[in-house]
Every structure is written in C-alpha cells, then in structure tokens.
Amino acid sequence: MVFLTLSVSALRHKTLFFFALYVLSIGEGGHKPCVQTFAADQFDDDTPEEKDAKSSFFNWWYLGIVAGSTAAVFIPVYLQ
C-alpha cells in the first residue's frame, strides 16, 4: 500500500539509494579482506626487523581505519 502513495521520483531515489548501497557493500566486501592479506604477505617473518615492521603496519592500519571512521562521523555533524 505504501508504494501506491509514493511518487515516481521518490521510488526512483529509493531504487538508486539501494543500488548504490549494494554496489558499496560488494566493493567493500571484496576490498577489505584482500588488502590486509596482501600487505601482510609483503613482510618476511624470518627477519626480526620485518616482523616488527609487520606489527607496526597493522597498528598504523588500524589507527587509519579508526581515524577515518571518527572523521566520517564528526565532520558532517560539524558541517551541519
């Protein structure tokens, strides 16, 4: 019944929104697991320097994810 009361433009925007959401989820699902695995594969676990660098890489990686997520939440609120 709700679809009968919506205008054509509202249905078009809703369709576009969900299409974009699906494309984003497919892209992120394919991107996130591969990048960390490929980055970890670049380090050699036999040498102590690279083992420490690998640990440091994941610390900086996580910091970047947290900083980006925090900025994505607070910057739009500040701009509004």
N, C-alpha and C positions, 0 to 999 in steps of 0.2 A: 504494500500500500504506500509506503514511503516513496518508492520510485515513481509512482504516478503523480506525486505532488512536486517532485523536483523539476527544475527547468533543465533544458538541454545543456546549457553552459555549466551548470553545477555537476551534471553527470559526466561531462567531458573533463572537467577539472579533477573529479574524483578518479576517473579512469587513468588520467595522466599521473596523478599522485601515486596510485598503487602500482602502475607500470614502472615508474621511477624507483619506487621502494623495492620492487622485485629485482630490478637491474642492480641496484646498490647492494642488496643482500647477496646476490650471486657473485658480484665482483669482490666484495669483502671476504666472502667465504672461500674464494679461490686465492686471494692475495695474502691474507694474514698467516695461514699456516705455512705457506711456501717460503715467505721472505725470511722468517726466523730460522727455518731449517737450512736454507741455502747460506745464510750468513754464518751460522754455527759451523757449517761444513768448511768454511774458509780457514778456520783455525786448526792447527795441528796440536793434538793433545799430548804428543810425546815431548814437546819442549815446554819447560815451565813458564817461559815468557809469554808464549801464545796461549797457554792455559789461563794465565792471569788476565790476558787481554780479552779472552773469550768471556770470562766472568764480568769484566768491566764493560764489555759490549752490551751484555744483557741488562746490566744496571742502567746504562745510558739509554738503552732501547725502552725500558720500562718508564724511565723518567720522561722521555719524549712522549710516550703514549699518555701518561698521566697529565703532563703539562698541556698537551693538545686537547684532551678531554675537558680539563678545567677551563681552558680558554674558550672552548666551544660553548660552555655553559654560561660563563660570566660575561664575556664580551658582548653577546647580543642583549643581555639584560642591561648592561651599562649603556648600550647604544639606544635602547628604547627610552 
